[in-house]
């Protein structure tokens, strides 16, 4: 599903990623752990096509069999919208929109007809236990509810891969545990691949594989 070789990233004189190789199978759940500054989020952003590596002659990044390095910015944006979903620590919901409207945004970007997008969004919100929150705005929902709205938004276009950056970092322990269990339920039912950066060792240890980053490299 994801294959990357010799991924480097510099920010001016700071060498953040130092030749990372990674191979992730379809429907696999991978956790990436390590100290702050190890390069976890930078790697996640490059694998998720939000950022680009600094290319060497043998640098490659393939997702779902597609060479990402060969895509134009326009083609890359279209690919990202279709195949990739994102879940962040701070839900990044638009406060002026309802749960339903927030979830529909990626579908609208994908030119999905309004009725079809809303039907899918309602099904997802219902599936995630938010049937009674569909018309609520973020400020009237709990942190756990907001994060489940963010999960629904990530799933609306039925992506192949979900990238999650500290998804439970802003949640209480009960909500975090519910979110962790949800990831595995989603994988089992919808066959998505999950790549999760986390400091939560409970979540990290639940993954099919736990990768540890140290000083810009994967060490296991």
C-alpha positions as CSV (number, residue, x, y, z in Angstrom):
1,X,0.0,0.0,0.0
2,X,2.8,2.4,0.9
3,X,6.4,2.0,-0.1
4,X,9.0,4.7,0.5
5,X,12.8,4.5,0.1
6,X,15.6,6.9,1.1
7,X,13.3,9.7,2.4
8,X,15.3,12.8,3.4
9,X,14.1,16.2,4.7
10,X,16.0,19.3,5.5
11,X,14.7,22.5,7.0
12,X,17.6,24.9,6.3
13,X,20.5,23.3,8.1
14,X,18.4,20.9,10.1
15,X,18.4,17.4,8.7
16,X,15.1,16.0,10.0
17,X,14.7,12.8,8.1
18,X,17.9,10.8,7.3
19,X,17.1,8.2,4.7
20,X,13.9,6.6,5.9
21,X,12.7,3.4,4.3
22,X,9.2,2.1,5.1
23,X,6.9,-0.5,3.6
24,X,3.3,-0.7,4.8
25,X,0.8,-3.4,3.7
26,X,-2.9,-2.9,2.8
27,X,-5.2,-3.0,5.9
28,X,-2.2,-2.8,8.3
29,X,-2.2,-0.6,11.3
30,X,1.2,1.0,11.9
31,X,2.2,3.1,14.9
32,X,5.2,5.4,14.8
33,X,6.7,6.4,18.2
34,X,9.7,8.3,19.4
35,X,10.8,11.4,21.3
36,X,9.7,14.9,20.3
37,X,11.9,16.1,17.4
38,X,12.6,12.5,16.1
39,X,10.9,13.3,12.8
40,X,7.6,11.4,13.2
41,X,5.2,14.2,12.1
42,X,7.5,15.2,9.2
43,X,7.5,11.6,8.0
44,X,3.7,11.4,8.4
45,X,3.2,14.6,6.4
46,X,5.5,13.3,3.6
47,X,3.8,9.9,3.4
48,X,0.5,11.7,3.4
49,X,1.6,13.9,0.5
50,X,1.2,17.1,2.6
51,X,4.9,17.8,2.2
52,X,7.6,16.6,-0.2
53,X,10.9,14.9,0.5
54,X,14.2,16.3,-0.6
55,X,14.9,14.0,-3.4
56,X,18.0,11.8,-3.9
57,X,18.6,9.8,-7.0
58,X,17.0,6.7,-5.3
59,X,14.2,8.4,-3.4
60,X,10.8,6.9,-4.1
61,X,7.3,7.2,-2.7
62,X,4.5,4.9,-3.9
63,X,1.0,4.8,-2.6
64,X,-1.5,2.2,-3.8
65,X,0.8,1.5,-6.7
66,X,1.1,5.1,-7.8
67,X,4.4,6.9,-8.0
68,X,3.8,10.1,-6.0
69,X,7.0,11.8,-7.1
70,X,5.7,11.8,-10.7
71,X,2.4,13.7,-10.0
72,X,1.9,17.4,-10.7
73,X,0.5,19.5,-7.8
74,X,-3.0,19.4,-9.3
75,X,-2.9,15.6,-9.8
76,X,-1.4,15.2,-6.3
77,X,-4.3,17.2,-4.7
78,X,-6.8,15.0,-6.5
79,X,-5.1,11.8,-5.5
80,X,-4.9,12.9,-1.9
81,X,-8.6,13.8,-1.8
82,X,-9.6,10.4,-3.2
83,X,-7.2,8.0,-1.5
84,X,-6.1,9.6,1.8
85,X,-7.9,10.7,5.0
86,X,-6.4,12.7,7.9
87,X,-7.1,12.8,11.6
88,X,-5.3,15.4,13.7
89,X,-4.9,16.0,17.4
90,X,-6.9,19.3,17.3
91,X,-9.9,18.2,15.3
92,X,-9.7,21.2,12.9
93,X,-13.4,21.3,12.5
94,X,-14.8,24.6,11.1
95,X,-16.7,26.1,14.0
96,X,-19.4,27.8,11.9
97,X,-20.5,24.5,10.3
98,X,-22.5,21.7,11.8
99,X,-21.2,18.2,12.2
100,X,-22.9,17.2,8.9
101,X,-21.4,20.1,7.0
102,X,-17.9,19.5,8.3
103,X,-18.0,15.9,7.3
104,X,-19.3,16.7,3.8
105,X,-16.5,19.1,2.9
106,X,-14.1,16.6,1.4
107,X,-16.9,15.0,-0.6
108,X,-17.9,18.4,-2.0
109,X,-14.2,19.0,-3.0
110,X,-14.5,15.6,-4.7
111,X,-17.5,16.9,-6.7
112,X,-19.8,14.4,-5.0
113,X,-23.5,15.5,-5.5
114,X,-24.9,17.2,-2.3
115,X,-27.6,14.5,-1.7
116,X,-25.1,11.7,-2.0
117,X,-22.5,13.4,0.2
118,X,-25.1,14.1,2.9
119,X,-26.4,10.6,2.8
120,X,-23.0,9.1,3.3
121,X,-22.1,11.6,6.0
122,X,-25.3,10.8,7.9
123,X,-24.5,7.1,7.7
124,X,-21.0,7.7,9.0
125,X,-22.1,9.9,11.9
126,X,-24.8,7.4,12.8
127,X,-22.2,4.6,12.7
128,X,-19.9,6.6,15.0
129,X,-22.7,7.1,17.5
130,X,-23.4,10.7,16.6
131,X,-26.9,10.5,15.2
132,X,-28.1,13.0,17.7
133,X,-25.3,15.5,17.0
134,X,-25.7,15.8,13.2
135,X,-26.9,19.4,13.3
136,X,-24.7,20.4,16.2
137,X,-21.7,22.8,15.8
138,X,-18.4,21.8,17.3
139,X,-18.6,24.2,20.3
140,X,-21.7,22.2,21.5
141,X,-19.9,18.8,21.4
142,X,-17.5,17.1,23.7
143,X,-13.9,16.6,22.7
144,X,-14.5,12.9,22.0
145,X,-17.5,13.8,19.9
146,X,-15.6,16.3,17.9
147,X,-12.8,13.8,17.2
148,X,-15.4,11.3,16.0
149,X,-16.7,13.9,13.6
150,X,-13.2,14.4,12.4
151,X,-13.0,10.6,11.9
152,X,-16.2,10.7,9.8
153,X,-14.7,13.5,7.8
154,X,-11.6,11.4,7.1
155,X,-13.8,8.5,6.0
156,X,-16.3,10.3,3.8
157,X,-14.5,9.7,0.5
158,X,-13.8,6.1,1.4
159,X,-10.0,6.5,1.3
160,X,-7.5,3.7,1.2
161,X,-5.3,5.1,3.9
162,X,-5.9,7.1,7.1
163,X,-3.0,9.1,8.6
164,X,-3.5,10.1,12.2
165,X,-1.2,12.5,14.1
166,X,-1.6,12.3,17.9
167,X,-5.3,11.5,17.4
168,X,-6.0,11.0,21.1
169,X,-3.5,13.5,22.4
170,X,-6.3,16.0,23.3
171,X,-8.8,13.5,24.8
172,X,-9.5,12.2,28.3
173,X,-8.5,8.6,28.9
174,X,-12.0,7.2,28.3
175,X,-12.5,9.0,25.0
176,X,-9.0,8.0,24.0
177,X,-9.7,4.3,24.6
178,X,-12.9,4.5,22.6
179,X,-11.1,6.2,19.7
180,X,-8.3,3.6,19.8
181,X,-10.9,0.7,19.6
182,X,-12.7,2.5,16.8
183,X,-9.6,2.5,14.6
184,X,-9.4,-1.3,14.7
185,X,-13.1,-1.7,14.2
186,X,-12.9,0.6,11.1
187,X,-9.9,-1.4,9.8
188,X,-11.8,-4.7,10.2
189,X,-15.0,-3.4,8.6
190,X,-13.7,-1.1,5.9
191,X,-10.2,-2.5,5.3
192,X,-8.4,0.8,5.5
193,X,-4.7,1.1,6.2
194,X,-3.8,3.3,9.3
195,X,-0.5,5.1,10.0
196,X,-0.6,6.6,13.4
197,X,1.9,8.9,15.1
198,X,1.4,8.8,18.8
199,X,3.0,9.2,22.2
200,X,0.3,7.0,23.7
201,X,2.0,3.7,24.4
202,X,-1.3,1.8,24.8
203,X,-2.4,2.8,21.3
204,X,1.1,2.2,19.9
205,X,1.3,-1.3,21.3
206,X,-2.1,-2.2,19.9
207,X,-0.9,-1.7,16.3
208,X,0.1,-4.5,14.0
209,X,3.6,-3.0,14.0
210,X,5.2,-0.4,16.2
211,X,8.0,1.6,14.5
212,X,10.4,3.7,16.6
213,X,12.1,6.8,15.3
214,X,15.3,8.2,16.7
215,X,17.1,11.2,15.3
216,X,15.4,11.1,11.9
217,X,15.6,7.3,11.3
218,X,13.5,4.3,12.0
219,X,15.5,2.1,14.3
220,X,13.3,-1.0,14.4
